[in-house]
Amino acid sequence: MTKRRIAVLCLCFVMLPVITYAQQNSLAIGYGFGAFNDKTSPRLQSDDYYRYIHIVYGYERQMFSPHIQLLLEPYIDYVMKPHDGLDVGLGVSLKFYPFNEKRKGLFFVAGTGAAYTTIGFKEQGTHAPFILQGGFGYQWDRIFIENRFRHYSNAGLASPNHSINSNIFLIGTRF
């Protein structure tokens, strides 16, 4: 069994208990592309070199107040550039609805996570980057749109440690 399949199976197994914890589930698909990358990195001199399709399953649960949600997001990305490959990861975020406690309208997201990527980015020195991400979106009844900025870094655990940054546009549904 390849490392990629093992990573996907482990992520699925770990996330099964989360389904019972969730108050709200969501499914979203998005398009990600390189943005604001270090121009001295040989592989990412042009942000055009990093493109992917982002599929994420979200689990939301109220925390602290009706305006703040804990968001757990296992995801898989199909990377088209710089080479075909997969990213599998888990994000943990706080989602803030400043104007509506019924989880509608404008929202903000900020969080962290970890991933495994099959892409051998020379800028990372590892296949296991950490994630910092933040964004904003708008929630109608069941449909939402969102824009996120994602930062991949190995947190100084490997060399080199150039960041890989991207922007993701998402559309999804809650159920």
C-alpha positions as CSV (number, residue, x, y, z in Angstrom):
1,M,0.0,0.0,0.0
2,T,1.4,3.4,-0.9
3,K,2.1,6.2,1.6
4,R,-0.7,8.2,0.0
5,R,-3.4,5.5,0.6
6,I,-2.1,5.0,4.2
7,A,-2.4,8.7,4.9
8,V,-6.0,8.9,3.5
9,L,-7.1,5.8,5.5
10,C,-5.5,7.1,8.7
11,L,-7.2,10.5,8.3
12,C,-10.6,8.8,7.7
13,F,-10.2,6.6,10.7
14,V,-9.2,9.5,13.0
15,M,-12.2,11.6,11.8
16,L,-15.0,9.1,12.4
17,P,-15.6,10.0,16.0
18,V,-15.9,13.7,15.0
19,I,-19.1,13.1,13.1
20,T,-21.0,12.5,16.3
21,Y,-19.5,15.6,17.9
22,A,-20.6,18.0,15.1
23,Q,-23.7,20.1,15.3
24,Q,-23.5,21.2,11.6
25,N,-21.8,19.5,8.7
26,S,-20.7,21.0,5.4
27,L,-19.1,20.0,2.1
28,A,-17.2,22.4,-0.1
29,I,-15.2,22.4,-3.2
30,G,-12.7,25.1,-4.2
31,Y,-9.9,26.2,-6.5
32,G,-6.6,27.1,-5.0
33,F,-3.6,28.9,-6.6
34,G,-0.2,30.2,-5.4
35,A,-0.3,33.7,-4.0
36,F,2.3,35.9,-2.2
37,N,5.1,33.4,-2.5
38,D,8.8,34.2,-1.9
39,K,10.1,35.1,-5.3
40,T,13.6,33.8,-4.4
41,S,12.3,30.2,-4.2
42,P,13.4,28.5,-7.4
43,R,10.3,26.4,-7.8
44,L,7.7,29.1,-7.0
45,Q,9.2,32.1,-8.8
46,S,5.9,32.5,-10.5
47,D,2.7,32.0,-8.3
48,D,1.3,30.4,-11.5
49,Y,3.2,27.2,-10.6
50,Y,0.9,26.1,-7.8
51,R,-2.7,25.1,-8.7
52,Y,-5.1,22.7,-7.0
53,I,-8.7,21.6,-6.5
54,H,-9.7,21.6,-2.8
55,I,-12.4,19.3,-1.4
56,V,-13.2,19.8,2.3
57,Y,-15.7,18.2,4.7
58,G,-16.5,20.5,7.6
59,Y,-17.7,19.9,11.2
60,E,-19.0,22.9,13.1
61,R,-19.9,23.0,16.8
62,Q,-20.8,26.0,18.9
63,M,-18.1,27.2,21.3
64,F,-18.2,30.0,24.0
65,S,-21.1,31.9,22.4
66,P,-23.6,31.5,19.5
67,H,-21.3,33.6,17.4
68,I,-18.2,31.4,17.7
69,Q,-18.0,27.9,16.2
70,L,-15.2,25.3,16.4
71,L,-14.5,24.1,12.8
72,L,-12.8,20.8,12.1
73,E,-12.0,20.2,8.4
74,P,-10.5,17.1,6.9
75,Y,-9.6,17.8,3.3
76,I,-8.0,16.5,0.2
77,D,-6.4,18.5,-2.6
78,Y,-5.7,17.3,-6.1
79,V,-2.6,19.3,-7.1
80,M,-2.3,20.0,-10.8
81,K,0.9,22.2,-10.7
82,P,3.9,22.0,-10.2
83,H,3.3,18.3,-10.5
84,D,0.2,16.0,-10.2
85,G,-0.2,14.9,-6.6
86,L,-2.4,14.9,-3.5
87,D,-2.5,16.8,-0.3
88,V,-4.4,15.3,2.7
89,G,-4.8,17.3,5.8
90,L,-6.8,18.4,8.8
91,G,-7.6,22.0,9.7
92,V,-8.8,23.2,13.2
93,S,-10.3,26.7,13.1
94,L,-12.6,29.1,14.9
95,K,-15.4,30.5,12.8
96,F,-16.9,33.8,13.9
97,Y,-20.3,35.1,12.8
98,P,-20.2,38.8,14.1
99,F,-23.7,39.9,13.1
100,N,-25.9,36.8,13.4
101,E,-25.9,34.1,16.0
102,K,-27.9,31.7,13.7
103,R,-24.8,31.2,11.6
104,K,-25.9,33.2,8.6
105,G,-24.4,36.2,6.9
106,L,-20.8,37.4,7.0
107,F,-18.3,35.1,8.8
108,F,-14.5,35.0,9.5
109,V,-12.3,31.9,9.9
110,A,-8.8,31.5,11.4
111,G,-7.0,28.4,12.3
112,T,-4.2,25.9,12.0
113,G,-3.6,22.3,11.0
114,A,-1.3,19.8,9.4
115,A,-1.0,18.0,6.1
116,Y,0.8,15.3,4.1
117,T,1.6,16.1,0.5
118,T,2.9,13.9,-2.2
119,I,4.5,16.9,-3.9
120,G,8.2,17.2,-3.2
121,F,8.5,20.9,-2.7
122,K,12.2,21.8,-2.5
123,E,11.1,24.9,-0.5
124,Q,9.8,22.7,2.4
125,G,12.3,20.0,2.9
126,T,9.5,17.7,4.1
127,H,6.2,16.1,2.9
128,A,4.4,17.0,6.2
129,P,3.8,20.8,6.4
130,F,1.9,22.7,9.0
131,I,-0.9,25.0,8.0
132,L,-1.9,28.5,9.1
133,Q,-5.1,29.8,7.4
134,G,-7.6,32.6,7.6
135,G,-10.4,33.9,5.5
136,F,-13.9,35.3,5.2
137,G,-17.2,34.3,3.6
138,Y,-20.9,34.7,3.4
139,Q,-23.5,32.1,4.5
140,W,-27.0,32.0,3.1
141,D,-29.5,29.3,4.4
142,R,-27.5,26.3,3.3
143,I,-25.1,27.7,0.7
144,F,-21.9,29.6,1.4
145,I,-19.0,31.1,-0.4
146,E,-15.6,31.7,1.1
147,N,-12.1,33.1,0.3
148,R,-9.2,31.8,2.3
149,F,-5.4,32.4,2.5
150,R,-3.4,29.2,3.4
151,H,0.2,29.2,4.5
152,Y,2.2,25.9,4.4
153,S,5.4,25.8,6.4
154,N,7.5,23.1,8.0
155,A,7.8,25.2,11.2
156,G,11.6,25.1,11.1
157,L,11.7,21.3,11.5
158,A,13.4,20.8,8.2
159,S,15.6,22.7,5.8
160,P,14.9,24.8,3.8
161,N,11.8,26.4,5.3
162,H,10.4,28.6,2.6
163,S,6.6,29.1,2.9
164,I,4.2,28.0,0.3
165,N,1.2,30.3,0.2
166,S,-2.1,30.0,-1.7
167,N,-5.5,31.6,-2.0
168,I,-8.6,29.3,-2.1
169,F,-12.1,30.2,-3.4
170,L,-14.7,27.9,-2.0
171,I,-18.4,27.2,-2.6
172,G,-20.3,24.8,-0.4
173,T,-23.4,23.6,1.4
174,R,-24.3,22.9,5.0
175,F,-26.5,20.0,6.1
